[in-house]
Amino acid sequence: MTVNSIQRAGAKIVYEVRGSGPPLVLLHPFPTNRHFWEPLVPALEPRYRLIAPDLRGHGESEAGEGASMANHAEDVRQILRACDVERAAFVGVSIGGYILFEFWRKFRQQVALLGLSNTRAQADSDEGRASRLKAAEDVEKNGTALFLDNSVVKLVGESTRRNRPDIVTRARGLMDAMTREGLAAVQRGMAARPDSVATLPTINVPTLIVRGVEDAFIPAEDVELMHKKIAGSEIVAIPETGHYTPFERPEDFLKVLRPFLDRHRW
């Protein structure tokens, strides 16, 4: 394993590389960091070259000039350049999916496969946007702890909270790497993200769509919309998981992801 960084748009962006084989880029959800993927790494690194950044404003990566989807996508492109990767498979969870829609619009020639987990194509509603902007202001004034305490119980599914409190504790621990500046910048970036519904029919690479049955943030109909509009896409619902499906039930996520990757070698 190696940990490297790039400098771009006023920020140091940290990323980790491990394993060998075809390149697989892993984009974690808000408000975690690259360590979100650790439960899956032992099963993936013998077969793939894993590239896992701390997204701008998360973990060890700074916010710099802002956490817009355009900045996130360009960060990923520059990481691929630093890794001498021309084409890769990508898996994104939540904000990771938002970034992948932007990345597809700009750099689709670099995308061999897409995994979209616990995400949606629509932009925020006016209410959702206002809520994010208020949260950004609150965090800047009062710090991150209360926001993160309230968030983790919504992000992790009810079954996981009931049966695996250790996973809730680990998820909350990941969030502690968020600074108030980073968290506010990321919230503002998500609030301003473009609607990607019109992008969906342009996606013409193998695409896997995963949802958590207990995901409190992404309704089933939003996931079905992606499946309907991305021709040939596969869709899987994983029970007893919330918004952090790969982290909550990594073994079940791997049962879906690994066969998908193996069927579409790149």
Residue pairs with C-beta under 8 A, 6 or more apart in sequence:
1 16
1 17
1 18
2 16
2 17
2 18
3 14
3 15
3 16
4 14
4 15
4 16
4 17
4 82
5 12
5 13
5 14
5 15
5 60
5 61
6 12
6 13
6 15
6 75
6 78
6 79
6 82
7 13
8 64
8 74
8 75
8 78
9 56
9 64
9 65
9 66
9 71
9 74
9 75
10 62
10 64
10 65
11 56
11 61
11 62
11 63
11 64
11 65
12 60
12 61
12 62
13 53
13 54
13 56
13 61
13 62
13 75
13 78
13 79
14 34
14 53
14 54
14 59
14 60
14 61
15 34
15 51
15 52
15 53
15 54
15 79
16 34
16 50
16 51
16 52
16 53
17 49
17 50
17 51
17 52
17 83
18 41
18 45
18 49
18 50
19 41
19 44
19 45
19 46
19 47
19 48
19 49
19 50
20 45
20 46
20 48
20 49
21 46
21 47
21 48
21 49
22 48
22 49
22 88
22 89
22 112
22 265
22 266
23 48
23 49
23 51
23 80
23 83
23 85
23 87
23 88
23 89
24 44
24 48
24 49
24 50
24 51
24 88
24 89
24 90
24 91
24 261
25 51
25 52
25 76
25 79
25 80
25 88
25 89
25 90
25 91
26 34
26 37
26 50
26 51
26 52
26 91
26 96
27 53
27 55
27 76
27 90
27 91
27 92
27 93
27 95
27 96
27 97
27 99
27 100
28 34
28 36
28 37
28 52
28 54
28 55
28 58
28 93
28 96
29 36
29 93
29 94
29 95
29 96
29 118
29 155
29 243
29 244
30 55
30 58
30 94
30 95
30 186
30 190
31 58
31 148
31 151
31 175
31 178
31 183
31 186
32 58
32 59
32 171
32 174
32 175
32 244
32 247
33 54
33 55
33 58
33 59
33 60
33 61
33 174
33 177
34 52
34 53
34 54
34 59
35 59
35 174
36 93
36 174
36 244
36 246
36 247
37 50
37 52
37 246
39 246
39 247
39 250
40 246
40 250
40 253
40 254
40 257
41 50
43 250
43 254
43 258
44 50
44 254
44 258
47 258
47 261
48 89
48 261
51 79
51 80
51 83
51 85
51 88
53 61
53 75
53 76
53 79
54 60
54 61
54 177
55 61
55 67
55 72
55 75
55 95
55 96
55 99
55 186
56 62
56 63
56 64
56 67
56 71
56 72
56 75
56 185
56 186
56 189
57 63
57 67
57 178
57 181
57 182
57 183
57 185
57 186
57 189
58 177
58 178
58 182
58 186
59 177
59 178
60 177
61 182
62 182
63 179
63 181
63 182
63 185
63 186
64 71
65 71
66 185
66 188
66 189
67 182
67 185
67 186
67 188
67 189
67 190
68 189
68 192
68 193
69 98
69 99
69 101
69 102
69 189
69 192
69 193
69 194
70 102
70 106
71 189
72 95
72 99
72 102
72 189
73 99
73 102
73 103
73 106
73 107
74 106
76 99
76 103
77 103
77 106
77 107
77 110
80 86
80 88
80 110
85 110
86 110
87 109
87 110
87 111
87 112
87 266
88 110
88 111
88 112
88 266
89 112
89 113
89 114
89 115
89 261
89 264
89 266
90 100
90 103
90 111
90 113
90 114
90 115
91 114
91 115
91 117
91 257
92 98
92 99
92 100
92 114
92 115
92 116
92 117
92 119
93 117
93 118
93 119
93 244
93 245
93 246
94 117
94 118
94 119
94 217
94 243
95 119
95 186
95 190
96 117
96 119
97 116
97 117
97 118
97 119
97 120
98 119
98 190
98 193
98 196
100 111
100 114
100 116
101 121
101 196
101 199
102 193
102 194
102 196
103 110
103 111
104 111
104 114
104 199
104 202
104 203
105 199
105 202
108 202
108 205
111 205
112 205
112 264
112 266
113 205
113 206
113 207
113 208
113 260
113 261
113 264
113 266
114 203
114 205
114 206
114 207
114 208
115 207
115 208
115 210
115 257
115 260
116 207
116 208
116 209
116 210
116 226
117 209
117 210
117 211
117 245
117 246
117 253
118 210
118 211
118 212
118 215
118 217
118 218
118 243
118 244
118 245
119 218
120 218
120 222
120 223
120 225
120 226
121 195
121 196
121 197
121 199
121 200
121 222
121 225
121 226
121 229
122 195
122 196
122 197
122 222
122 225
123 129
123 193
123 194
123 195
123 196
124 132
124 190
124 191
124 193
128 191
129 191
129 192
132 187
132 188
132 190
132 191
133 187
133 188
133 191
135 147
135 187
136 183
136 184
136 185
136 187
136 188
136 191
137 184
138 147
139 147
139 180
139 183
139 184
139 187
140 180
140 181
140 184
143 180
144 175
144 178
144 179
144 180
144 183
147 183
148 172
148 175
148 176
148 178
149 172
151 175
152 168
152 171
152 172
152 175
153 161
153 168
154 216
154 217
154 242
154 243
155 171
155 216
155 217
155 242
155 243
155 244
156 167
156 168
156 171
156 242
156 243
156 244
156 248
157 212
157 213
157 214
157 215
157 216
157 240
157 241
157 242
157 243
157 244
157 248
158 214
158 242
159 214
159 239
159 240
159 241
160 167
160 168
160 240
160 241
160 242
160 244
160 248
160 249
161 168
163 240
164 248
167 247
167 248
170 247
171 244
171 247
197 225
197 229
200 225
200 226
200 229
200 230
201 229
201 230
201 231
203 230
203 231
203 233
204 231
206 232
206 234
206 260
206 263
206 264
207 230
207 232
207 233
207 234
208 233
208 234
208 236
208 256
208 257
208 260
209 223
209 226
209 227
209 230
209 233
209 234
209 235
209 236
210 235
210 236
210 237
210 238
210 245
210 246
210 253
210 256
210 257
211 218
211 220
211 223
211 235
211 236
211 237
211 238
211 245
212 218
212 237
212 238
212 241
212 242
212 243
212 244
212 245
212 248
213 237
213 238
213 239
213 240
213 241
214 239
214 240
214 241
214 242
215 241
215 242
215 243
215 245
216 242
216 243
217 243
218 243
220 237
223 235
223 237
224 235
226 233
226 235
227 233
227 235
234 260
236 256
238 245
238 249
238 252
238 253
238 256
240 248
240 249
241 248
241 249
241 252
242 248
245 252
245 253
246 253
